[in-house]
């Protein structure tokens, strides 16, 4: 005869399993340690901070401050449709969440952390926090910018959101202290459709972006191009089937310490080790970069 107590316990366990949400594990009282206390990923993308950053809402565009003590991301509340800029701040090795305010553009920091780019807008760091939102002015106001990023040299890289997907990714350098008009990047980047959300390495050695191409995995994929010795951009390289799927992947970003690649997929933020980038880097560029670093060290000694 079957034990009724056993049946009752089994039913409780099955009901509990059915009612639990995909992010519904019990939250620990505190998030402690680097990277919001998360277990570090390898070369297989994992959801970042499930239940905290990646939730039942639409979360994306995650990025750290250069000192890695604050993590910002955007969230669209599923019930209200409201977009917000959220943050986790580390204080005494413990991470605490708060809402910064409404989302403007696709926020991201400059390499020195003194500017928060907000598409065609921006904020500057002050002694007491952040300035009011400012405009980049013309010609940026005339471009429907989703994400604008800058390199350590001050070069802007920006996209253009269009209804037909034919917008291009542009760059704008500082020349003798003056900013030149934005120019389209080469066909190595601006091929296919929906090219958007650029991320530039601080030293401009590579650029990441997402777009739709005939030989992709379906919808938008994330691509990378490495800068060549002559200053041109190399052929676009698809990040492969571990990152790209038949869903839309976008918004690639590399942490300031260079260790992890973040991106968006299906309303969640994913991350993985940046060894995937080094595995794709052409050997001739590795040699070139080592030579450039040696030249810089010699110049510093002289």
N, C-alpha and C positions, 0 to 999 in steps of 0.2 A: 504493500500500500504506500502511495506517495505521501511524503511528509508535507502537510499543509503549510507549515512555517517556511519550508524551502520554497514553495510556490509563491508565497507572499513576498519574500525577499527578492526573488527573481523578477516579479512584476514591478517592484519598486525600482530596481536597477534599470529595467527596460524603459520605464516611463521617464526616469531621469535622463537617460541617454537620448531619448527622442526630443525632450523639451530643451536640452542644452543648445545654445547658439553656437555658431561656428567660431565665435571669439569669446565664448562664455566661460572660460576657465576662471577659477577663483583668483582674484587679483591679490598679489602680496601687498602687505601694508606699505612697503616702500620700494622704489626703484633705486638701486645703488650700483655704483661702479661706472666704468666707461661705456659709451654707446647705450645709455639707458639700462645698463645691467644685462643686456641681451647676450645670449650665446653667439659666438662669432661664426659667421657662415664660411663655407668653402667656395668651390666653383659652381655649386648648384644654388640658384637664387632661393632665398627664403623670405617669408613675410617679416617685415621689421616691426618689432614690438606689438604683436597681436594683442588686441584688447585694450591697448593704450594709445598707440599712434594709428595703427591699422585697425579700424573698427567696422561696425555695421554701416557707418556713414561712408561717404566718398572722400578718401584721404589721399593726398598726393604732394608732389613738389617738396620733398623733405630736404633740408640742408642744415649743416652745423655752422656755428660761428668759428672763426679761425682757431680760437683757443679750445674748441671742442667742449665748451661748458654750457652751451645752449643749442637746442635743436628746434628748428622752426618747420612748420608744414601747413598746408592748406586743408580745410575740411568743408565739405558741403553737407549740411544737415539734411537727412532724407525726408524728414517731416515738414520742415519749413522751406527747404530749398536755399537757405541762407549760406553764403560762402564766408568763412572766417579764416584769419591767420592765427594759428595756434603755436604755442611754444612749450617746451619742457626746459626748465632752467635747473642747473646743478648747483645746489647749495649744501656745503658740508657733505659732499659726496652723495647727496640724495636729490633725485629729480622730481620737480613739482610742475604740474601742468597749469597753464593759464591761457586765456584768450587775449590776443593782442588787439584785435579789432577786425574790421571788414577786410577781406582780401582785395588787394589792388594788383593787377597784373599777375605774373608768376614770380614771386619774390625770390631773391638770391643775393648773397653778399659778394662784394668785391673781395679780391684776395687779401687785402689788408684789413678787412672788416669794418672800414670806416664809412662805407656806403651800402645801403640796402637798395638794390635795383628793383624797381616795380614796373617793368615794362617801359613805357615812355615817361614814367615818373620815377622819383627816387627820394630817399631820406638820407640825411647825413648824421653821423654820430656826434653828439655834443657832450659837454661835461656832465650834463644831468640826464642824458638818455638819447633821444632821437629828435631831430628837427621835424617841423611840419613837412608834409608831402610837397615836393617841388616838381616842376615840369622841366624836362630836357629842352623844351622849346622846339622851334623849327630846325631841321626838317623832320624830327622824330615825331612830333605831334601829328604829322600828316600820314604816318605809317601805323597800321594797326598791329602794334607790337604785343606779342604774348610774353616772350622772355627776352631780356637783354642781359648779357653777361660781360664781364671785362677781364682782361688778362692783367698780369703784374705790370706790363708795359703801358697799361691804360687803354688798350685797344678794345673797342666795343664789338660784340658779335650779337646780332639781333635777327629775329624772324619777322614774318609778316603773315598775319592771319587773313586769309581770303575765303570767300564763299566757294570758289571753284578749285581751291587747292593749288593754285599756280603761284602762290607767294614765294619769295626767294629769301635765303639767308644772306645778310649783308655784314660788312665789317666797316669800322671807322677808326682810323688811327689818330694818334696825337702827333702832329708834325710841327716841330719848333714851337711847342706850347699851344698850338691851335688845332682844333679838331676838324678833320676833313669830312666832306659829305659822305654818307654811307654808300658803299659800292657793293654790288653783288659778288659773292664768292664764285669760284669757278664751277664748271659743269661737274667736276668730281663730287661736289656737294649738291648743287642745284640741278639734279636730274630726277625724273619721276614727279610725284605730286606730294602735297601736304608736308613738305620739308619744314621742320619747326623745332623749337625748344633746344637751341644750341647750348653746348657747354664747352668752354675752352680751357685747356690746361693752363695753369698760371704762366708757364714758360712758352705757351703757344706751340708746344710740340705735337699736340693732337687736338682734334675737335670731335665731339660726339653730338649727334642729333638724331631725330627720328623722321622717317618718311616712308612713302609707299612706292615700291618698285616692282617691276614685273617678276623678278626672280626672288622676291621676298617670301616670307612664311605666311603672308596674309595680313591685311590691314597694315597699320604702321609698325615698322621694325626699327630697332636702334642700330645706327651705323657709326663707324669711326673712320677718320682719315688722318694720316700722319703727315706732318710737314716734311718736305724733301729738302735736300741740301741746297737746292737752288731757290728755296722759299716757296715753291708751289705746293699744292696739296695733292697727296697721293690718291689713288683710286679708293672709292668707298668700300669698306669691308663690313659685311653683315656680322653682328656679334654672335650669330649662330643660334642653334635650336635650344640651347639651355636658357638663353635670355628671351629670344623671340619665339612667339607662338602664333596661332591663327587669331589670337586676340590682339588688341592694340597695346603696344608697349611704347612709352614715351617718357620725356622729362628726365633723361639721364643726368647724373651728377656724381662727381667724385669727391670724397671727403677731403678736408684740408690736409690731413696727414697722408693722403694718397693711398690709403689701404683698402677702401671699400667703394664699390659702385652702387649707387641707388638708382631706382627707376620706378615708374608707375605701371601697374597692370590691373585692370578690372576693379578700380576704386581702392586698391591697396598699394602700399609702398613695399618694394622688395629690395634686398641688398645681397651682394656677393663680393668675393675677394677680387681685387683689381689685377690679380695674376692673369685674369682673362685678357686684359689689355696688353700686358707684356707678352703673352703668348702670340698675339696678333701683330705685334710691332715688327716691321721689317728689320732684318739683321743689319742692313746698311745704316738704318737710322740709329740703332743701338750704338754702333761704332762711332757715328757722327756725334751723338749726344755725349759720349764719353770724352771725345776729343774737345768738344765745346766746353765741358766742365773743367777739363785740364787747363784749357786756355784761360778760363776765368780765375782758376786758382793761381796760375802763374802771374797773371796780371795783378792779383791781390798782393802777392809776395813782393812784386816790384814797386 
